[in-house]
């Protein structure tokens, strides 16, 4: 008869990951089975009892128990070398990638992309794709999306420096001419006094309010350039709005307006630490031709 094995010591963080692997329907069957073995061993169940419960051989239980004792969760997450594979993926990196994918997020986004996670772990984005594919992880996939305003709303005013990629932004309760003038004052205070300011804006009525016109007369360095509503894509700040929505707002849950505002301000702060301007992929002639082809209604 075999002597009863001592309960396997499982660190709290490893236990969280193992339970998530067992619960998730996307976890590969082999990985989930290994996680079950370790969790049952952690509960003090005998090796033979684990084997019978999971309908596997006792040597399999011993294998993964010893692997976990020696390598932790990295050992059971290891992608073994096989036919067509050039080399074995380092288990420690795989473990860290899976943990980050499931439990963490980058500062400026609600989920990891292959490139942002690859940068963090100093691997290629193809390496991240391989790990995600092997473990059926899809942090980018959202089946439905609905914005809720049950906790309140805020209006984001943003000005994009198209040469540098930096943003001046603020959140205000409403989007009237009064708030727009407050935002213009913010821009006026943030931009060097010896520079003219050319603002590309749409035809929203707030931007053409009489009080806004009076403000512009008193601040002659401001120059407004209005673009047709049908050509709002010409305003690069709309591209930036799309990015903050996709990366920071759409997949997140905010329990209050203050939480939402904090997330927006944090995104702007991080953006301005290393700003990157948008670059047109079309020539000026192609863009002008596109605008002229739009029929105004």
HELIX and SHEET records of a PDB file:
HELIX    1   1 UNK A   12  UNK A   23  1                                  12    
HELIX    2   2 UNK A   29  UNK A   42  1                                  14    
HELIX    3   3 UNK A   47  UNK A   54  1                                   8    
HELIX    4   4 UNK A   58  UNK A   71  1                                  14    
HELIX    5   5 UNK A   73  UNK A   76  1                                   4    
HELIX    6   6 UNK A   91  UNK A  103  1                                  13    
HELIX    7   7 UNK A  114  UNK A  121  1                                   8    
HELIX    8   8 UNK A  125  UNK A  134  1                                  10    
HELIX    9   9 UNK A  177  UNK A  190  1                                  14    
HELIX   10  10 UNK A  205  UNK A  208  5                                   4    
HELIX   11  11 UNK A  210  UNK A  218  1                                   9    
HELIX   12  12 UNK A  229  UNK A  234  5                                   6    
HELIX   13  13 UNK A  236  UNK A  244  1                                   9    
HELIX   14  14 UNK A  245  UNK A  249  3                                   5    
HELIX   15  15 UNK A  257  UNK A  273  1                                  17    
HELIX   16  16 UNK A  284  UNK A  293  1                                  10    
SHEET    1   A 2 UNK A 155  UNK A 160  0                                        
SHEET    2   A 2 UNK A 167  UNK A 172 -1                                        
SHEET    1   B 2 UNK A 197  UNK A 201  0                                        
SHEET    2   B 2 UNK A 222  UNK A 226  1                                        
END                                                                             
